[in-house]
Amino acid sequence: MLLFKKKFLPLIRSGQKTQTIRVWKFRRMKTGQRSYIPGVGYIRIESVEEVELDALTEEDAQLDGFSSVAALQKEIQELYPPEDHTRHRTFRVRFSLMREH
């Protein structure tokens, strides 16, 4: 299961947000896996890649629902305690919404 702040749910439902950056001790998801987002439904994990926080791009920001890479990095810094950034790894998780037929 992937949890998101409520402000992101409409962006995920509309397909505007197809990525999330997570700071984890270890990789928690794998490509092809099905996962669930409360308030949205099921998603398919398209890719999971380790990435350096300072290597995030404007494309990452756009796919993540942010107006700029600076805004994305600021959100990540606010979500995760500073010690997590030094002791954990950063992952780019891309996903697609699984539509019910």
C-alpha positions as CSV (number, residue, x, y, z in Angstrom):
1,M,0.0,0.0,0.0
2,L,1.2,3.5,-0.8
3,L,-0.1,6.4,1.3
4,F,-0.4,9.9,0.0
5,K,-1.5,13.3,1.5
6,K,-5.1,14.0,0.6
7,K,-4.1,17.0,-1.6
8,F,-2.5,14.5,-4.1
9,L,-5.4,12.2,-4.5
10,P,-7.2,14.2,-7.2
11,L,-4.0,14.4,-9.2
12,I,-3.5,10.7,-9.0
13,R,-7.2,10.0,-10.0
14,S,-6.8,12.3,-13.0
15,G,-3.6,10.7,-14.1
16,Q,-1.6,13.9,-13.6
17,K,0.5,12.4,-10.8
18,T,2.2,9.2,-11.9
19,Q,5.3,9.2,-9.7
20,T,6.3,9.5,-6.1
21,I,9.7,9.9,-4.4
22,R,10.1,7.9,-1.3
23,V,12.9,7.7,1.3
24,W,13.2,4.1,2.5
25,K,15.7,1.9,4.3
26,F,15.3,-0.6,1.5
27,R,13.3,-1.0,-1.8
28,R,9.7,-1.7,-0.7
29,M,8.2,-2.2,-4.1
30,K,9.1,-3.8,-7.4
31,T,8.2,-3.3,-11.1
32,G,5.0,-4.9,-12.1
33,Q,3.6,-5.1,-8.6
34,R,0.0,-4.1,-7.9
35,S,-0.5,-1.8,-5.0
36,Y,-3.3,0.1,-3.4
37,I,-3.8,3.8,-2.6
38,P,-6.6,4.5,-0.1
39,G,-9.1,6.9,-1.7
40,V,-7.9,6.1,-5.2
41,G,-7.8,2.4,-5.9
42,Y,-5.3,0.0,-7.3
43,I,-2.1,1.0,-9.2
44,R,0.5,-0.9,-11.1
45,I,4.1,-0.1,-10.3
46,E,5.8,0.7,-13.6
47,S,9.3,1.2,-12.2
48,V,11.3,1.6,-9.0
49,E,14.7,3.3,-9.3
50,E,17.2,4.5,-6.7
51,V,17.9,8.2,-7.3
52,E,19.9,10.9,-5.6
53,L,17.7,13.7,-4.2
54,D,19.9,16.4,-5.9
55,A,19.6,14.5,-9.2
56,L,15.8,15.0,-9.5
57,T,14.7,16.8,-12.6
58,E,12.0,19.1,-13.8
59,E,10.4,16.0,-15.4
60,D,10.4,14.3,-12.0
61,A,8.6,17.3,-10.5
62,Q,6.0,17.4,-13.2
63,L,5.3,13.6,-13.0
64,D,5.1,14.0,-9.2
65,G,2.5,16.8,-9.4
66,F,4.8,19.8,-8.5
67,S,5.5,23.0,-10.4
68,S,9.3,22.8,-10.0
69,V,12.0,20.5,-8.8
70,A,12.6,22.9,-6.0
71,A,9.0,22.5,-4.8
72,L,9.4,18.7,-5.0
73,Q,12.6,18.7,-3.0
74,K,11.1,21.0,-0.4
75,E,8.2,18.7,0.1
76,I,10.5,15.7,0.5
77,Q,12.6,17.6,3.0
78,E,9.5,18.4,5.0
79,L,8.1,14.8,4.9
80,Y,11.2,13.0,6.0
81,P,13.4,13.8,9.0
82,P,17.0,15.0,8.1
83,E,18.5,11.8,9.5
84,D,16.5,9.7,7.1
85,H,18.2,11.5,4.2
86,T,21.6,10.3,5.4
87,R,20.7,6.8,6.7
88,H,18.2,5.8,4.0
89,R,18.0,5.6,0.2
90,T,15.8,7.7,-2.1
91,F,13.6,5.9,-4.7
92,R,11.6,7.1,-7.7
93,V,8.4,5.1,-8.0
94,R,6.5,5.4,-11.2
95,F,3.0,4.0,-11.4
96,S,-0.2,3.9,-13.4
97,L,-3.8,3.8,-12.2
98,M,-5.5,0.5,-12.9
99,R,-8.9,1.4,-14.3
100,E,-11.8,-1.0,-13.6
101,H,-13.7,-2.2,-16.6
